[in-house]
Amino acid sequence: HRTLPSKQPRYALNVWLHIDPQADDATQTLTHSDPVNEYQCMLQAKYLKCAAKILYDDEWRQSIIESHQQQSDIEWLLNTHNNDVTICHKVLSSLQQAKNAYHTMQDIASIKDIQHRYLMHGKWQNCTIDWMC
């Protein structure tokens, strides 16, 4: 974990939330009749890490480079990150019930200005992140 440079002192609080692997699979309740459901599907806890890796791929990459000294460590971490991002794309693109949401997420991820890269456009604003599901 890292933070960007700051001129003022800062404090960090890390909170780790764990999900019961036996919890019901929310994708079973999704239907094509409600277009918001496909966007909600992408924000389920089990897909949220992938969504974050796709949305913030460049920043993640930069963080790895700036946070490590050894070139061998950087290369290994970048290779691991690249592999993770590839897996995330495969997982999210394979969700038949969320094809439009995945393509919209890719469009948002391509926005260079991080201040404008968020999931508040269109149907995303009707979604909630249920951390405990």
DRENRO-765059 format. One record per atom (N, C-alpha, C): residue in one letter; atom name; x, y, z. Coordinates in nm, 3 decimals, always signed. Last residue first. Example, Ala and Ser with C-alpha at 12.3 -4.5 7.8 and 13.67 -1.06 7.14 Angstrom:
DRENRO-765059
{r: S&a: N&X: +1.285&Y: -0.225&Z: +0.708};
{r: S&a: CA&X: +1.367&Y: -0.106&Z: +0.714};
{r: S&a: C&X: +1.290&Y: +0.003&Z: +0.787};
{r: A&a: N&X: +1.319&Y: -0.569&Z: +0.780};
{r: A&a: CA&X: +1.230&Y: -0.450&Z: +0.780};
{r: A&a: C&X: +1.320&Y: -0.330&Z: +0.780};
//
This chain:
DRENRO-765059
{r: C&a: N&X: -2.195&Y: -0.885&Z: +0.131};
{r: C&a: CA&X: -2.276&Y: -0.992&Z: +0.069};
{r: C&a: C&X: -2.193&Y: -1.116&Z: +0.046};
{r: M&a: N&X: -2.070&Y: -0.666&Z: +0.236};
{r: M&a: CA&X: -2.091&Y: -0.780&Z: +0.325};
{r: M&a: C&X: -2.168&Y: -0.895&Z: +0.260};
{r: W&a: N&X: -2.060&Y: -0.460&Z: +0.059};
{r: W&a: CA&X: -1.933&Y: -0.519&Z: +0.105};
{r: W&a: C&X: -1.954&Y: -0.647&Z: +0.182};
{r: D&a: N&X: -2.225&Y: -0.373&Z: -0.198};
{r: D&a: CA&X: -2.259&Y: -0.442&Z: -0.075};
{r: D&a: C&X: -2.136&Y: -0.520&Z: -0.029};
{r: I&a: N&X: -2.252&Y: -0.083&Z: -0.358};
{r: I&a: CA&X: -2.152&Y: -0.185&Z: -0.330};
{r: I&a: C&X: -2.189&Y: -0.246&Z: -0.196};
{r: T&a: N&X: -2.518&Y: -0.011&Z: -0.586};
{r: T&a: CA&X: -2.456&Y: +0.001&Z: -0.455};
{r: T&a: C&X: -2.351&Y: -0.109&Z: -0.441};
{r: C&a: N&X: -2.638&Y: +0.177&Z: -0.868};
{r: C&a: CA&X: -2.580&Y: +0.060&Z: -0.805};
{r: C&a: C&X: -2.527&Y: +0.092&Z: -0.666};
{r: N&a: N&X: -2.711&Y: +0.395&Z: -1.009};
{r: N&a: CA&X: -2.819&Y: +0.324&Z: -0.940};
{r: N&a: C&X: -2.768&Y: +0.202&Z: -0.865};
{r: Q&a: N&X: -2.488&Y: +0.483&Z: -1.142};
{r: Q&a: CA&X: -2.530&Y: +0.560&Z: -1.026};
{r: Q&a: C&X: -2.647&Y: +0.495&Z: -0.951};
{r: W&a: N&X: -2.460&Y: +0.317&Z: -1.365};
{r: W&a: CA&X: -2.374&Y: +0.293&Z: -1.248};
{r: W&a: C&X: -2.427&Y: +0.365&Z: -1.125};
{r: K&a: N&X: -2.614&Y: +0.413&Z: -1.573};
{r: K&a: CA&X: -2.673&Y: +0.311&Z: -1.486};
{r: K&a: C&X: -2.588&Y: +0.282&Z: -1.363};
{r: G&a: N&X: -2.445&Y: +0.719&Z: -1.602};
{r: G&a: CA&X: -2.558&Y: +0.637&Z: -1.643};
{r: G&a: C&X: -2.608&Y: +0.540&Z: -1.537};
{r: H&a: N&X: -2.150&Y: +0.727&Z: -1.404};
{r: H&a: CA&X: -2.219&Y: +0.760&Z: -1.529};
{r: H&a: C&X: -2.338&Y: +0.666&Z: -1.550};
{r: M&a: N&X: -1.989&Y: +0.667&Z: -1.199};
{r: M&a: CA&X: -2.111&Y: +0.741&Z: -1.166};
{r: M&a: C&X: -2.190&Y: +0.778&Z: -1.291};
{r: L&a: N&X: -1.730&Y: +0.542&Z: -1.149};
{r: L&a: CA&X: -1.848&Y: +0.470&Z: -1.197};
{r: L&a: C&X: -1.977&Y: +0.542&Z: -1.158};
{r: Y&a: N&X: -1.456&Y: +0.741&Z: -1.272};
{r: Y&a: CA&X: -1.535&Y: +0.683&Z: -1.166};
{r: Y&a: C&X: -1.664&Y: +0.626&Z: -1.225};
{r: R&a: N&X: -1.241&Y: +0.946&Z: -1.366};
{r: R&a: CA&X: -1.253&Y: +0.802&Z: -1.387};
{r: R&a: C&X: -1.325&Y: +0.739&Z: -1.268};
{r: H&a: N&X: -1.169&Y: +1.203&Z: -1.333};
{r: H&a: CA&X: -1.293&Y: +1.180&Z: -1.408};
{r: H&a: C&X: -1.317&Y: +1.032&Z: -1.434};
{r: Q&a: N&X: -0.929&Y: +1.198&Z: -1.206};
{r: Q&a: CA&X: -1.037&Y: +1.269&Z: -1.139};
{r: Q&a: C&X: -1.171&Y: +1.249&Z: -1.210};
{r: I&a: N&X: -0.754&Y: +1.083&Z: -1.387};
{r: I&a: CA&X: -0.810&Y: +0.999&Z: -1.281};
{r: I&a: C&X: -0.926&Y: +1.066&Z: -1.208};
{r: D&a: N&X: -0.752&Y: +1.123&Z: -1.718};
{r: D&a: CA&X: -0.759&Y: +1.204&Z: -1.597};
{r: D&a: C&X: -0.830&Y: +1.124&Z: -1.488};
{r: K&a: N&X: -0.794&Y: +0.927&Z: -1.920};
{r: K&a: CA&X: -0.660&Y: +0.952&Z: -1.865};
{r: K&a: C&X: -0.662&Y: +1.029&Z: -1.733};
{r: I&a: N&X: -1.014&Y: +0.670&Z: -1.964};
{r: I&a: CA&X: -1.007&Y: +0.814&Z: -1.935};
{r: I&a: C&X: -0.875&Y: +0.841&Z: -1.864};
{r: S&a: N&X: -1.031&Y: +0.397&Z: -1.976};
{r: S&a: CA&X: -0.945&Y: +0.462&Z: -2.075};
{r: S&a: C&X: -0.934&Y: +0.614&Z: -2.055};
{r: A&a: N&X: -1.220&Y: +0.324&Z: -1.790};
{r: A&a: CA&X: -1.078&Y: +0.298&Z: -1.759};
{r: A&a: C&X: -0.984&Y: +0.368&Z: -1.856};
{r: I&a: N&X: -1.452&Y: +0.378&Z: -1.933};
{r: I&a: CA&X: -1.418&Y: +0.464&Z: -1.819};
{r: I&a: C&X: -1.270&Y: +0.447&Z: -1.785};
{r: D&a: N&X: -1.441&Y: +0.166&Z: -2.118};
{r: D&a: CA&X: -1.442&Y: +0.306&Z: -2.165};
{r: D&a: C&X: -1.399&Y: +0.401&Z: -2.053};
{r: Q&a: N&X: -1.459&Y: -0.051&Z: -1.943};
{r: Q&a: CA&X: -1.339&Y: -0.034&Z: -2.025};
{r: Q&a: C&X: -1.329&Y: +0.110&Z: -2.076};
{r: M&a: N&X: -1.720&Y: -0.010&Z: -1.847};
{r: M&a: CA&X: -1.607&Y: +0.000&Z: -1.755};
{r: M&a: C&X: -1.476&Y: +0.018&Z: -1.832};
{r: T&a: N&X: -1.863&Y: -0.064&Z: -2.079};
{r: T&a: CA&X: -1.868&Y: +0.071&Z: -2.022};
{r: T&a: C&X: -1.751&Y: +0.092&Z: -1.927};
{r: H&a: N&X: -1.807&Y: -0.336&Z: -2.102};
{r: H&a: CA&X: -1.762&Y: -0.244&Z: -2.207};
{r: H&a: C&X: -1.763&Y: -0.100&Z: -2.158};
{r: Y&a: N&X: -1.933&Y: -0.429&Z: -1.866};
{r: Y&a: CA&X: -1.789&Y: -0.450&Z: -1.887};
{r: Y&a: C&X: -1.736&Y: -0.353&Z: -1.992};
{r: A&a: N&X: -2.200&Y: -0.361&Z: -1.917};
{r: A&a: CA&X: -2.130&Y: -0.300&Z: -1.804};
{r: A&a: C&X: -1.979&Y: -0.314&Z: -1.820};
{r: N&a: N&X: -2.258&Y: -0.529&Z: -2.132};
{r: N&a: CA&X: -2.260&Y: -0.383&Z: -2.150};
{r: N&a: C&X: -2.184&Y: -0.313&Z: -2.039};
{r: K&a: N&X: -2.231&Y: -0.787&Z: -2.005};
{r: K&a: CA&X: -2.149&Y: -0.747&Z: -2.120};
{r: K&a: C&X: -2.144&Y: -0.595&Z: -2.138};
{r: A&a: N&X: -2.342&Y: -0.933&Z: -1.794};
{r: A&a: CA&X: -2.287&Y: -0.800&Z: -1.768};
{r: A&a: C&X: -2.200&Y: -0.749&Z: -1.883};
{r: Q&a: N&X: -2.418&Y: -1.191&Z: -1.832};
{r: Q&a: CA&X: -2.523&Y: -1.100&Z: -1.786};
{r: Q&a: C&X: -2.473&Y: -0.958&Z: -1.768};
{r: Q&a: N&X: -2.179&Y: -1.317&Z: -1.896};
{r: Q&a: CA&X: -2.279&Y: -1.298&Z: -2.001};
{r: Q&a: C&X: -2.384&Y: -1.195&Z: -1.961};
{r: L&a: N&X: -1.870&Y: -1.261&Z: -1.815};
{r: L&a: CA&X: -2.000&Y: -1.251&Z: -1.749};
{r: L&a: C&X: -2.107&Y: -1.218&Z: -1.853};
{r: S&a: N&X: -1.630&Y: -1.241&Z: -1.941};
{r: S&a: CA&X: -1.703&Y: -1.368&Z: -1.956};
{r: S&a: C&X: -1.841&Y: -1.365&Z: -1.889};
{r: S&a: N&X: -1.517&Y: -1.006&Z: -1.869};
{r: S&a: CA&X: -1.572&Y: -1.014&Z: -2.006};
{r: S&a: C&X: -1.651&Y: -1.142&Z: -2.027};
{r: L&a: N&X: -1.427&Y: -1.071&Z: -1.612};
{r: L&a: CA&X: -1.538&Y: -0.977&Z: -1.629};
{r: L&a: C&X: -1.598&Y: -0.982&Z: -1.769};
{r: V&a: N&X: -1.221&Y: -1.265&Z: -1.672};
{r: V&a: CA&X: -1.332&Y: -1.294&Z: -1.581};
{r: V&a: C&X: -1.450&Y: -1.202&Z: -1.608};
{r: K&a: N&X: -1.050&Y: -1.126&Z: -1.847};
{r: K&a: CA&X: -1.114&Y: -1.252&Z: -1.888};
{r: K&a: C&X: -1.236&Y: -1.283&Z: -1.803};
{r: H&a: N&X: -0.971&Y: -0.910&Z: -1.686};
{r: H&a: CA&X: -1.042&Y: -0.885&Z: -1.812};
{r: H&a: C&X: -1.116&Y: -1.012&Z: -1.858};
{r: C&a: N&X: -0.839&Y: -1.056&Z: -1.484};
{r: C&a: CA&X: -0.957&Y: -0.976&Z: -1.453};
{r: C&a: C&X: -1.039&Y: -0.946&Z: -1.578};
{r: I&a: N&X: -0.623&Y: -1.163&Z: -1.628};
{r: I&a: CA&X: -0.722&Y: -1.253&Z: -1.568};
{r: I&a: C&X: -0.851&Y: -1.177&Z: -1.539};
{r: T&a: N&X: -0.492&Y: -0.920&Z: -1.686};
{r: T&a: CA&X: -0.538&Y: -1.008&Z: -1.794};
{r: T&a: C&X: -0.646&Y: -1.103&Z: -1.744};
{r: V&a: N&X: -0.429&Y: -0.838&Z: -1.426};
{r: V&a: CA&X: -0.518&Y: -0.755&Z: -1.509};
{r: V&a: C&X: -0.575&Y: -0.838&Z: -1.625};
{r: D&a: N&X: -0.249&Y: -1.043&Z: -1.348};
{r: D&a: CA&X: -0.375&Y: -1.020&Z: -1.275};
{r: D&a: C&X: -0.476&Y: -0.942&Z: -1.360};
{r: N&a: N&X: -0.042&Y: -0.999&Z: -1.531};
{r: N&a: CA&X: -0.115&Y: -1.126&Z: -1.532};
{r: N&a: C&X: -0.249&Y: -1.111&Z: -1.462};
{r: N&a: N&X: +0.040&Y: -0.745&Z: -1.447};
{r: N&a: CA&X: -0.009&Y: -0.765&Z: -1.584};
{r: N&a: C&X: -0.091&Y: -0.893&Z: -1.595};
{r: H&a: N&X: +0.127&Y: -0.811&Z: -1.185};
{r: H&a: CA&X: +0.014&Y: -0.720&Z: -1.205};
{r: H&a: C&X: -0.045&Y: -0.738&Z: -1.345};
{r: T&a: N&X: +0.345&Y: -0.975&Z: -1.247};
{r: T&a: CA&X: +0.233&Y: -1.029&Z: -1.170};
{r: T&a: C&X: +0.108&Y: -0.942&Z: -1.189};
{r: N&a: N&X: +0.503&Y: -0.787&Z: -1.381};
{r: N&a: CA&X: +0.457&Y: -0.908&Z: -1.451};
{r: N&a: C&X: +0.338&Y: -0.970&Z: -1.380};
{r: L&a: N&X: +0.545&Y: -0.608&Z: -1.168};
{r: L&a: CA&X: +0.473&Y: -0.563&Z: -1.288};
{r: L&a: C&X: +0.422&Y: -0.682&Z: -1.369};
{r: L&a: N&X: +0.691&Y: -0.775&Z: -0.992};
{r: L&a: CA&X: +0.561&Y: -0.720&Z: -0.952};
{r: L&a: C&X: +0.480&Y: -0.672&Z: -1.071};
{r: W&a: N&X: +0.921&Y: -0.824&Z: -1.148};
{r: W&a: CA&X: +0.837&Y: -0.935&Z: -1.103};
{r: W&a: C&X: +0.698&Y: -0.885&Z: -1.066};
{r: E&a: N&X: +1.018&Y: -0.561&Z: -1.184};
{r: E&a: CA&X: +0.981&Y: -0.643&Z: -1.299};
{r: E&a: C&X: +0.888&Y: -0.756&Z: -1.259};
{r: I&a: N&X: +1.067&Y: -0.490&Z: -0.915};
{r: I&a: CA&X: +0.973&Y: -0.413&Z: -0.998};
{r: I&a: C&X: +0.926&Y: -0.497&Z: -1.115};
{r: D&a: N&X: +1.264&Y: -0.674&Z: -0.843};
{r: D&a: CA&X: +1.135&Y: -0.672&Z: -0.773};
{r: D&a: C&X: +1.029&Y: -0.602&Z: -0.857};
{r: S&a: N&X: +1.467&Y: -0.597&Z: -1.017};
{r: S&a: CA&X: +1.413&Y: -0.733&Z: -1.027};
{r: S&a: C&X: +1.278&Y: -0.744&Z: -0.957};
{r: Q&a: N&X: +1.523&Y: -0.338&Z: -0.929};
{r: Q&a: CA&X: +1.464&Y: -0.357&Z: -1.061};
{r: Q&a: C&X: +1.402&Y: -0.497&Z: -1.076};
{r: Q&a: N&X: +1.451&Y: -0.227&Z: -0.605};
{r: Q&a: CA&X: +1.519&Y: -0.328&Z: -0.686};
{r: Q&a: C&X: +1.447&Y: -0.349&Z: -0.819};
{r: Q&a: N&X: +1.266&Y: -0.045&Z: -0.490};
{r: Q&a: CA&X: +1.401&Y: -0.003&Z: -0.529};
{r: Q&a: C&X: +1.465&Y: -0.099&Z: -0.628};
{r: H&a: N&X: +0.923&Y: +0.060&Z: -0.508};
{r: H&a: CA&X: +1.026&Y: -0.044&Z: -0.494};
{r: H&a: C&X: +1.158&Y: +0.003&Z: -0.551};
{r: S&a: N&X: +0.736&Y: +0.253&Z: -0.565};
{r: S&a: CA&X: +0.742&Y: +0.201&Z: -0.429};
{r: S&a: C&X: +0.852&Y: +0.098&Z: -0.406};
{r: E&a: N&X: +0.723&Y: +0.323&Z: -0.832};
{r: E&a: CA&X: +0.769&Y: +0.424&Z: -0.736};
{r: E&a: C&X: +0.793&Y: +0.369&Z: -0.596};
{r: I&a: N&X: +0.621&Y: +0.087&Z: -0.949};
{r: I&a: CA&X: +0.751&Y: +0.142&Z: -0.992};
{r: I&a: C&X: +0.808&Y: +0.236&Z: -0.886};
{r: I&a: N&X: +0.372&Y: +0.062&Z: -0.821};
{r: I&a: CA&X: +0.473&Y: -0.045&Z: -0.811};
{r: I&a: C&X: +0.612&Y: +0.010&Z: -0.843};
{r: S&a: N&X: +0.247&Y: +0.298&Z: -0.906};
{r: S&a: CA&X: +0.272&Y: +0.274&Z: -0.765};
{r: S&a: C&X: +0.378&Y: +0.167&Z: -0.744};
{r: Q&a: N&X: +0.219&Y: +0.249&Z: -1.178};
{r: Q&a: CA&X: +0.306&Y: +0.357&Z: -1.133};
{r: Q&a: C&X: +0.342&Y: +0.340&Z: -0.986};
{r: R&a: N&X: +0.030&Y: +0.039&Z: -1.165};
{r: R&a: CA&X: +0.160&Y: +0.018&Z: -1.228};
{r: R&a: C&X: +0.261&Y: +0.124&Z: -1.179};
{r: W&a: N&X: -0.183&Y: +0.176&Z: -1.055};
{r: W&a: CA&X: -0.130&Y: +0.060&Z: -0.986};
{r: W&a: C&X: +0.013&Y: +0.034&Z: -1.034};
{r: E&a: N&X: -0.235&Y: +0.360&Z: -1.254};
{r: E&a: CA&X: -0.192&Y: +0.408&Z: -1.124};
{r: E&a: C&X: -0.128&Y: +0.296&Z: -1.043};
{r: D&a: N&X: -0.317&Y: +0.185&Z: -1.464};
{r: D&a: CA&X: -0.201&Y: +0.274&Z: -1.480};
{r: D&a: C&X: -0.146&Y: +0.321&Z: -1.345};
{r: D&a: N&X: -0.548&Y: +0.054&Z: -1.344};
{r: D&a: CA&X: -0.431&Y: -0.019&Z: -1.392};
{r: D&a: C&X: -0.307&Y: +0.069&Z: -1.400};
{r: Y&a: N&X: -0.796&Y: +0.119&Z: -1.240};
{r: Y&a: CA&X: -0.678&Y: +0.191&Z: -1.192};
{r: Y&a: C&X: -0.548&Y: +0.121&Z: -1.231};
{r: L&a: N&X: -0.986&Y: -0.047&Z: -1.363};
{r: L&a: CA&X: -1.006&Y: +0.098&Z: -1.360};
{r: L&a: C&X: -0.879&Y: +0.175&Z: -1.326};
{r: I&a: N&X: -0.878&Y: -0.304&Z: -1.317};
{r: I&a: CA&X: -0.898&Y: -0.255&Z: -1.454};
{r: I&a: C&X: -0.909&Y: -0.102&Z: -1.455};
{r: K&a: N&X: -0.874&Y: -0.321&Z: -1.039};
{r: K&a: CA&X: -0.749&Y: -0.340&Z: -1.115};
{r: K&a: C&X: -0.761&Y: -0.288&Z: -1.257};
{r: A&a: N&X: -1.149&Y: -0.282&Z: -0.984};
{r: A&a: CA&X: -1.049&Y: -0.185&Z: -0.938};
{r: A&a: C&X: -0.919&Y: -0.199&Z: -1.017};
{r: A&a: N&X: -1.258&Y: -0.516&Z: -1.095};
{r: A&a: CA&X: -1.300&Y: -0.385&Z: -1.146};
{r: A&a: C&X: -1.197&Y: -0.279&Z: -1.108};
{r: C&a: N&X: -1.137&Y: -0.704&Z: -0.930};
{r: C&a: CA&X: -1.105&Y: -0.701&Z: -1.074};
{r: C&a: C&X: -1.144&Y: -0.566&Z: -1.134};
{r: K&a: N&X: -1.258&Y: -0.645&Z: -0.690};
{r: K&a: CA&X: -1.112&Y: -0.635&Z: -0.700};
{r: K&a: C&X: -1.070&Y: -0.629&Z: -0.846};
{r: L&a: N&X: -1.529&Y: -0.703&Z: -0.751};
{r: L&a: CA&X: -1.487&Y: -0.565&Z: -0.725};
{r: L&a: C&X: -1.336&Y: -0.547&Z: -0.736};
{r: Y&a: N&X: -1.622&Y: -0.956&Z: -0.768};
{r: Y&a: CA&X: -1.571&Y: -0.896&Z: -0.891};
{r: Y&a: C&X: -1.510&Y: -0.758&Z: -0.869};
{r: K&a: N&X: -1.708&Y: -1.022&Z: -0.513};
{r: K&a: CA&X: -1.616&Y: -1.115&Z: -0.579};
{r: K&a: C&X: -1.560&Y: -1.060&Z: -0.710};
{r: A&a: N&X: -1.885&Y: -0.812&Z: -0.445};
{r: A&a: CA&X: -1.755&Y: -0.823&Z: -0.378};
{r: A&a: C&X: -1.658&Y: -0.914&Z: -0.455};
{r: Q&a: N&X: -2.029&Y: -0.659&Z: -0.731};
{r: Q&a: CA&X: -2.032&Y: -0.759&Z: -0.626};
{r: Q&a: C&X: -1.892&Y: -0.775&Z: -0.570};
{r: L&a: N&X: -2.023&Y: -0.493&Z: -0.944};
{r: L&a: CA&X: -1.983&Y: -0.436&Z: -0.816};
{r: L&a: C&X: -2.002&Y: -0.533&Z: -0.700};
{r: M&a: N&X: -2.126&Y: -0.622&Z: -1.161};
{r: M&a: CA&X: -1.983&Y: -0.590&Z: -1.165};
{r: M&a: C&X: -1.932&Y: -0.538&Z: -1.031};
{r: C&a: N&X: -2.399&Y: -0.627&Z: -1.094};
{r: C&a: CA&X: -2.322&Y: -0.751&Z: -1.095};
{r: C&a: C&X: -2.172&Y: -0.724&Z: -1.088};
{r: Q&a: N&X: -2.483&Y: -0.371&Z: -1.149};
{r: Q&a: CA&X: -2.473&Y: -0.413&Z: -1.010};
{r: Q&a: C&X: -2.388&Y: -0.539&Z: -0.999};
{r: Y&a: N&X: -2.498&Y: -0.393&Z: -1.424};
{r: Y&a: CA&X: -2.400&Y: -0.301&Z: -1.366};
{r: Y&a: C&X: -2.377&Y: -0.337&Z: -1.218};
{r: E&a: N&X: -2.705&Y: -0.572&Z: -1.449};
{r: E&a: CA&X: -2.576&Y: -0.608&Z: -1.506};
{r: E&a: C&X: -2.465&Y: -0.517&Z: -1.453};
{r: N&a: N&X: -2.918&Y: -0.437&Z: -1.321};
{r: N&a: CA&X: -2.861&Y: -0.558&Z: -1.262};
{r: N&a: C&X: -2.725&Y: -0.592&Z: -1.319};
{r: V&a: N&X: -3.007&Y: -0.241&Z: -1.489};
{r: V&a: CA&X: -2.920&Y: -0.200&Z: -1.380};
{r: V&a: C&X: -2.852&Y: -0.323&Z: -1.318};
{r: P&a: N&X: -3.183&Y: -0.368&Z: -1.668};
{r: P&a: CA&X: -3.049&Y: -0.332&Z: -1.714};
{r: P&a: C&X: -2.955&Y: -0.287&Z: -1.602};
{r: D&a: N&X: -3.380&Y: -0.631&Z: -1.622};
{r: D&a: CA&X: -3.343&Y: -0.510&Z: -1.548};
{r: D&a: C&X: -3.201&Y: -0.471&Z: -1.585};
{r: S&a: N&X: -3.395&Y: -0.855&Z: -1.782};
{r: S&a: CA&X: -3.505&Y: -0.759&Z: -1.788};
{r: S&a: C&X: -3.473&Y: -0.629&Z: -1.715};
{r: H&a: N&X: -3.202&Y: -1.038&Z: -1.746};
{r: H&a: CA&X: -3.178&Y: -0.941&Z: -1.852};
{r: H&a: C&X: -3.287&Y: -0.834&Z: -1.857};
{r: T&a: N&X: -3.128&Y: -1.086&Z: -1.399};
{r: T&a: CA&X: -3.206&Y: -1.113&Z: -1.519};
{r: T&a: C&X: -3.174&Y: -1.008&Z: -1.622};
{r: L&a: N&X: -2.974&Y: -1.240&Z: -1.118};
{r: L&a: CA&X: -2.973&Y: -1.139&Z: -1.224};
{r: L&a: C&X: -3.058&Y: -1.182&Z: -1.342};
{r: T&a: N&X: -2.950&Y: -1.432&Z: -0.932};
{r: T&a: CA&X: -3.075&Y: -1.356&Z: -0.931};
{r: T&a: C&X: -3.082&Y: -1.253&Z: -1.042};
{r: Q&a: N&X: -2.699&Y: -1.534&Z: -0.954};
{r: Q&a: CA&X: -2.811&Y: -1.622&Z: -0.986};
{r: Q&a: C&X: -2.942&Y: -1.546&Z: -0.996};
{r: T&a: N&X: -2.521&Y: -1.351&Z: -0.858};
{r: T&a: CA&X: -2.544&Y: -1.352&Z: -1.003};
{r: T&a: C&X: -2.661&Y: -1.441&Z: -1.040};
{r: A&a: N&X: -2.486&Y: -1.393&Z: -0.589};
{r: A&a: CA&X: -2.586&Y: -1.292&Z: -0.629};
{r: A&a: C&X: -2.612&Y: -1.294&Z: -0.779};
{r: D&a: N&X: -2.457&Y: -1.681&Z: -0.425};
{r: D&a: CA&X: -2.406&Y: -1.617&Z: -0.546};
{r: D&a: C&X: -2.512&Y: -1.523&Z: -0.599};
{r: D&a: N&X: -2.444&Y: -1.673&Z: -0.069};
{r: D&a: CA&X: -2.516&Y: -1.699&Z: -0.193};
{r: D&a: C&X: -2.455&Y: -1.623&Z: -0.308};
{r: A&a: N&X: -2.139&Y: -1.757&Z: +0.100};
{r: A&a: CA&X: -2.253&Y: -1.667&Z: +0.076};
{r: A&a: C&X: -2.317&Y: -1.699&Z: -0.058};
{r: Q&a: N&X: -1.913&Y: -1.896&Z: +0.149};
{r: Q&a: CA&X: -2.035&Y: -1.975&Z: +0.135};
{r: Q&a: C&X: -2.158&Y: -1.889&Z: +0.107};
{r: P&a: N&X: -1.715&Y: -1.718&Z: +0.199};
{r: P&a: CA&X: -1.716&Y: -1.781&Z: +0.066};
{r: P&a: C&X: -1.841&Y: -1.865&Z: +0.043};
{r: D&a: N&X: -1.777&Y: -1.417&Z: +0.345};
{r: D&a: CA&X: -1.801&Y: -1.558&Z: +0.364};
{r: D&a: C&X: -1.807&Y: -1.625&Z: +0.227};
{r: I&a: N&X: -1.523&Y: -1.179&Z: +0.318};
{r: I&a: CA&X: -1.654&Y: -1.223&Z: +0.275};
{r: I&a: C&X: -1.665&Y: -1.373&Z: +0.296};
{r: H&a: N&X: -1.368&Y: -0.922&Z: +0.505};
{r: H&a: CA&X: -1.365&Y: -1.055&Z: +0.447};
{r: H&a: C&X: -1.508&Y: -1.101&Z: +0.421};
{r: L&a: N&X: -1.199&Y: -0.622&Z: +0.499};
{r: L&a: CA&X: -1.329&Y: -0.686&Z: +0.508};
{r: L&a: C&X: -1.320&Y: -0.821&Z: +0.438};
{r: W&a: N&X: -0.978&Y: -0.419&Z: +0.663};
{r: W&a: CA&X: -0.988&Y: -0.537&Z: +0.578};
{r: W&a: C&X: -1.123&Y: -0.601&Z: +0.603};
{r: V&a: N&X: -0.871&Y: -0.097&Z: +0.667};
{r: V&a: CA&X: -0.979&Y: -0.183&Z: +0.711};
{r: V&a: C&X: -0.987&Y: -0.298&Z: +0.613};
{r: N&a: N&X: -0.631&Y: +0.130&Z: +0.773};
{r: N&a: CA&X: -0.662&Y: +0.020&Z: +0.682};
{r: N&a: C&X: -0.771&Y: -0.066&Z: +0.744};
{r: L&a: N&X: -0.574&Y: +0.460&Z: +0.784};
{r: L&a: CA&X: -0.646&Y: +0.355&Z: +0.854};
{r: L&a: C&X: -0.679&Y: +0.249&Z: +0.752};
{r: A&a: N&X: -0.320&Y: +0.705&Z: +0.812};
{r: A&a: CA&X: -0.393&Y: +0.605&Z: +0.732};
{r: A&a: C&X: -0.458&Y: +0.504&Z: +0.824};
{r: Y&a: N&X: -0.257&Y: +1.051&Z: +0.809};
{r: Y&a: CA&X: -0.268&Y: +0.927&Z: +0.885};
{r: Y&a: C&X: -0.352&Y: +0.832&Z: +0.801};
{r: R&a: N&X: -0.030&Y: +1.315&Z: +0.720};
{r: R&a: CA&X: -0.150&Y: +1.233&Z: +0.700};
{r: R&a: C&X: -0.142&Y: +1.109&Z: +0.787};
{r: P&a: N&X: +0.086&Y: +1.652&Z: +0.704};
{r: P&a: CA&X: +0.092&Y: +1.519&Z: +0.765};
{r: P&a: C&X: -0.040&Y: +1.445&Z: +0.743};
{r: Q&a: N&X: +0.112&Y: +1.805&Z: +0.377};
{r: Q&a: CA&X: +0.058&Y: +1.804&Z: +0.512};
{r: Q&a: C&X: +0.072&Y: +1.664&Z: +0.571};
{r: K&a: N&X: +0.200&Y: +1.752&Z: +0.128};
{r: K&a: CA&X: +0.270&Y: +1.859&Z: +0.201};
{r: K&a: C&X: +0.225&Y: +1.865&Z: +0.346};
{r: S&a: N&X: +0.247&Y: +1.424&Z: -0.001};
{r: S&a: CA&X: +0.160&Y: +1.526&Z: +0.056};
{r: S&a: C&X: +0.245&Y: +1.629&Z: +0.129};
{r: P&a: N&X: +0.255&Y: +1.165&Z: -0.255};
{r: P&a: CA&X: +0.319&Y: +1.265&Z: -0.169};
{r: P&a: C&X: +0.220&Y: +1.372&Z: -0.123};
{r: L&a: N&X: +0.016&Y: +0.892&Z: -0.227};
{r: L&a: CA&X: +0.088&Y: +0.991&Z: -0.306};
{r: L&a: C&X: +0.150&Y: +1.095&Z: -0.211};
{r: T&a: N&X: +0.071&Y: +0.585&Z: -0.054};
{r: T&a: CA&X: -0.005&Y: +0.707&Z: -0.078};
{r: T&a: C&X: +0.080&Y: +0.802&Z: -0.161};
{r: R&a: N&X: +0.041&Y: +0.227&Z: -0.065};
{r: R&a: CA&X: +0.117&Y: +0.351&Z: -0.064};
{r: R&a: C&X: +0.022&Y: +0.467&Z: -0.085};
{r: H&a: N&X: +0.084&Y: -0.117&Z: +0.000};
{r: H&a: CA&X: +0.000&Y: +0.000&Z: +0.000};
{r: H&a: C&X: +0.089&Y: +0.124&Z: +0.000};
//
